[in-house]
Amino acid sequence: MAHEEAAKQFSFRLPEGLVARVERCMADLQASGLDVTRADVVRLLLKHGLDATHCKLDLMLGGKASKKRPRKRQH
């Protein structure tokens, strides 16, 4: 996939189950004729997640976020 802007390296660890999901996604995209790498898929998924949620906690957690409760005052 073509990259139009300069990229910085960003590395992190993922649980095996999440890596497997990324690799299944990569295989699906490759089966549809796209020449993608695992890094391409992670970039696509990350961009889609950020665009879809705008970093709103309730959207990132699928509506499961609860509002922060006020602290009880200590006497």
RANOR-V560520 format. One record per residue. RES is the residue in one small letter. SS is DSSP state (2 for helix, 1 for strand, 0 for the rest). PSI is psi as a letter, one per 20 degrees, with the letter a starting at -180 (none if undefined). D_LAST is the distance of its C-alpha to the last C-alpha in Angstrom with 1 decimal. Layout:
RES/SS/PSI/D_LAST, RES/SS/PSI/D_LAST
//
This chain:
m/0/q/60.4, a/0/q/60.8, h/0/p/58.0, e/0/h/58.2, e/0/q/55.5, a/0/q/54.9, a/0/q/52.8, k/0/q/50.4, q/0/p/50.1, f/0/o/46.8, s/0/q/46.6, f/0/r/44.1, r/0/q/44.2, l/0/q/44.2, p/0/q/44.1, e/2/h/47.6, g/2/h/47.1, l/2/h/46.2, v/2/g/49.2, a/2/h/51.4, r/2/g/50.3, v/2/g/51.1, e/2/h/54.4, r/2/g/55.3, c/2/g/54.5, m/2/g/56.7, a/2/g/59.5, d/2/g/59.3, l/2/g/59.6, q/2/h/62.4, a/2/h/64.2, s/0/j/64.1, g/0/i/66.0, l/0/q/63.3, d/0/n/63.6, v/0/q/59.9, t/0/r/58.2, r/2/g/54.9, a/2/h/53.4, d/2/g/54.8, v/2/g/53.2, v/2/g/49.7, r/2/g/50.1, l/2/g/51.1, l/2/g/48.3, l/2/g/45.7, k/2/g/47.1, h/2/g/47.2, g/2/g/43.6, l/2/g/42.4, d/2/h/44.7, a/2/h/43.7, t/2/h/39.9, h/0/k/39.3, c/0/k/36.4, k/0/p/34.5, l/2/g/32.2, d/2/h/33.0, l/2/h/36.7, m/2/h/36.6, l/0/j/34.9, g/0/k/37.2, g/0/j/34.8, k/0/j/32.4, a/0/p/29.6, s/0/q/26.5, k/0/q/24.4, k/0/p/21.2, r/0/q/18.3, p/0/q/15.3, r/0/q/12.3, k/0/q/9.3, r/0/p/6.3, q/0/p/3.8, h/0/none/0.0
//
